[in-house]
Amino acid sequence: MKKAEVIKLFTEALEKGEDTGAVRSKVLTAGVPEKEVNKWQKEAQDAFNTKANNEDKKADDNKFRKKADELFARYPHADVFHFTACGTAFFNENDAKNHAKTLKNQTVTPIEK
């Protein structure tokens, strides 16, 4: 089995929410060295996580966009608002980060004008 094929199998399993153990067993049975399987599985997992994070960020951007647009209309001097996961908006990123420390989800999402 080639690297691209193995990564594709891992990625498909991750996207379906399936356990990657079956893929791992299949690849090892096909004679791919365990060291390579580990490396390729990590590559697939990292790519999957990056994609998921990007999708989450887009969802957050969309979630806060309407409120940000209302705030930009009210505060035309502002170029960016920093939103915490609870939906509170801040002019200053550090203020948003400090507030986020009090929340379970500590994500701060900047929304630019």
N, C-alpha and C positions, 0 to 999 in steps of 0.2 A: 504494500500500500504506500502511496505517495503522501507527502506532507499535506498538500492541498486537499486531498480526499479525506484524510484523517481530521483535519481542522474543520472541514465542512460537516462531517458526521458529528463531531462534538458540538459545533454551533447549532446544528439542527436540533439536537437533543436539548440543548440549553433553551432555545427559543420555544420549544414545546413544553418546557418545564419538566422534562424527564430526567431521571437519574443518568449520569454519564457513565456509570459503572458498566453497563452493558456494552457501550461503545468501547470503553477501555479494554474489556475482555476480548471483544471481537478483534481489535487492533493488535493486542498482544498475541492472540492465537494466530494471527496472520504473520507473525514473525517479526514485527517491528520491535526493536529493542526498547526496554522499559524507560531508559533515559530519554529517548526520543519521544515516546508517548507522553511522558511527564511534561516535557518542554512544549509539545504541540497542544496538549490539553490546557496548559497555562496560557498559551497564546490565544486559544479560542475563548477561554474564560475572560481574559483581559479585554479582548475585542468586544465580547458580549457586554461586559460591565460598562465599557466606554459608550457603547451604543445606548444602553439603558440609561446611563447618566445624561446623555445628550437629549434623549426623549423626555426624561424627567424635567430637565431644564427648560425645554420648549413648552412643556405643559405648565410649568410655573410661570414662564413669561406670559403665556396666554391668560392664565388665571389672574395675574396682577395687571395686565395691560389696561383694562377698562378703568380700574381705580387710579392707575398711574396717569392716564390721560386726563381724568378729572382733576387730579392734583396739579398736573402741568398747567391746566387752564387757570387754576386758582393761584399758582405760584409760578408765573412765567419766567422768573429768574433761575429756576431750578433746571439743571440739565439731566439729573438722574435722581431716582428715589431707590432706596434700599429696603426691600420687603423681607420681613421675617416670615417663617412658615405660617404663623398665625394670621398674617395679612396686615400687620402693622407696618406703616411706611415711615422711613427716616430719611432726612436730608443727608446725614452723615453715616458713612459705613460703619465706623467704630461704635456709634450708638446702636445701630442695628445688631451688630455682633454681640454687644454687651447684653442687649435684650434677649437675643437668641439663646444665650447661655442659660436662661431661665426656662427654656422650652425643651421638650423631648426631641423635636426635630430642630436642629440648630442651623438649618440652611438659611443663608441670606442671599436673596436674588436681586441683583441690580437691574432696574428697568430704565433705559435711557430714552430721552425725548425723541 
